Amino acid sequence: MRKILSAAAACMILAGSLNTAGAINPNRGGVMGFIAGCCFGIRAGAAYNDGKEIHWREWIGLIIPIVPMLWNGFDGANGMTTQDYMEKYGTTFY
């Protein structure tokens, strides 16, 4: 009986946290904002909510994770910055 009451209390607490504040940008957030933050990390989720798109290399990372991870690692080792990516891929992503 204790386990059932504990589980019910936990469900009630978690259900209360579902009503969270909306995104600052009304066109962002929601399910896609959740996917961006959950699958791509906090930086990609925040950038998505700021109006940026998710980069194609991040989408490929969901399918074949090792290729973009190595690619990103080599770019990081070579000193690539956000400004370099912005010049290479445009301001839509960075």
MOWO-V682659 format. One record per run of one state. SS is the DSSP state (h for helix, s for strand, l for the rest). FROM is the first residue (numbers start at 1). TO is the last residue. If there is no record, write none. Layout:
ss=[SS;SS]
from=[FROM;FROM]
to=[TO;TO]
This chain:
ss=[l;h;l;h;l;h;l;h;l;h;l;h;l]
from=[1;2;17;30;41;42;50;56;64;65;78;82;90]
to=[1;16;29;40;41;49;55;63;64;77;81;89;94]
